[in-house]
Amino acid sequence: MEQKMQQLLKSVFGYDSLRKGQEPLVQALMQGSDALGIMPTGAGKSLCFQLPALCLSGITLVVSPLISLMKDQVMNLVQQGVAAAFLNSSLTMGQYAKATANMRQGKYKIIYVAPERLMTERFLWAIEGLEISMLAVDEAHCVSQWGQDFRPAYLQIAEFVARLPKRVPIAAFTATATPKVHEDIVRLLQLNQPVTVVTGFDRPNLRLRVLKPQRKDTQLLRLMQEFEGQSGIVYCSTRKQVEQVQQLLCQNGIAAARYHAGLEDAERHTAQEDFVFDRVRVMVATNAFGMGIDKPDIRFVVHYNMPMDLESYYQEIGRAGRDGEPSECVLLYSGQDVRMGEFLIEKGMENAEQPDPELEIRARDRLRRMTWYCTSRRCLRGELLQYFGEKSSGNCKNCSICLGENPQPDAVTRPRTAQKSLLEGDVDPNLLERLRKLRTTLAQRQGVPAFVIFNDAVLRQLCLKMPSQRSELLQVAGIGEEKARRYGAEILQTVEQWRSEQQ
């Protein structure tokens, strides 16, 4: 089994070895134990259950909270040659019937399913008699009322597992879990002595900055100049501000889309597609956007307003730099943000069918901790890590405090020298641009986002290694057998043409 795992890791996913923290989780699931991974975004959580899923004999079910997240994951797996599908409300009756029929015929190894589907008669019938080898729970913090994304349907997961003919291993993963949420995940999912890996919450490739401008619009436009040509998200606390900020950016020649819960489903879908496929470079959104976004080349996240809590903030900035490349996270703070937060908490209590004083106390405490972060004169990374129960050196050298940047009103933001890649050395920009253009062509041909073909880190490796034959191509981390088969010839041709021009 170990040999099979290593072979699949290389041939399907294109990696020679597992990353830190992945191996104990993979081994636990291969041996039939439960597992809990609390790992930052970009640490490779999905591989921890996808690899065992391919090694085990039956089907793996993956509970995932958002349609877009399921689509991205399945799209990636199919590109790697893995038989996978999803079951959620985006499917028509006919599509759902076809997917479940294929599942019953054993055509899929991995099935993504919305939590609300688990206990429906239709789904229970569809899996009856099938060999379920594992249940993976993505975004596992959604099971906890202490978390910021509580999803009641997640409470049905333990009941669903209990209805299966035999107890299957449960794999739970999240990027955001305070100690209390951690306890809730184990208790509410009824994990049985799970092998637990907490790799830490630090994302060293993210530069953290808090600015306190008198005029946020002016500061935002300066930031857009700094991030020119890059893909990013601007978060606002209200729908009205989303509309205003998107209009501001468009009026200043910046291709920006909008996303909030007040829009029609069709417009939200179009906006998300435009952003993922790079037809617009900036998404202006409320926190309704992002949890299911798997776009790895988001280079900046700007918070136009202070979020309600550090869990939300950490999760939202986590959408930047998923490929490990340097990225910027900027929060534009004002005292008005605190008052807005208090107002939203009060409105939430007024609108609740059964107001819960305990929930209000928790919300106010989280808002207070968020405010401390914004007004701190200590290392921002240290403040963030401390909140999640992790120690830090107190001088990260990559936040506005440690860099000595001026957080006072109307701080002038000057275009900075780009941070060096944390993964690679310098690469030839002309070859990198050619490979980017090739990636765009391949993506358009396949009808998928560019990052599904290869992320930026893979392109940089191609520039460094400049493979001349298929065996060398397969030495590039992230290129497995299926992607080499699909795209290898054109990659090698592009590299060879560039090489010949240099002679």
Beta strands, then each sheet from edge to edge (+ up, - down):
strand 1: 35-38
strand 2: 59-63
strand 3: 84-87
strand 4: 110-113
strand 5: 132-137
strand 6: 170-174
strand 7: 195-198
strand 8: 206-211
strand 9: 232-235
strand 10: 256-259
strand 11: 282-285
strand 12: 300-303
strand 13: 327-332
sheet 1: 3+ 4+ 2+ 5+ 6+ 1+ 7+
sheet 2: 8+ 13+ 12+ 9+ 11+ 10+
end
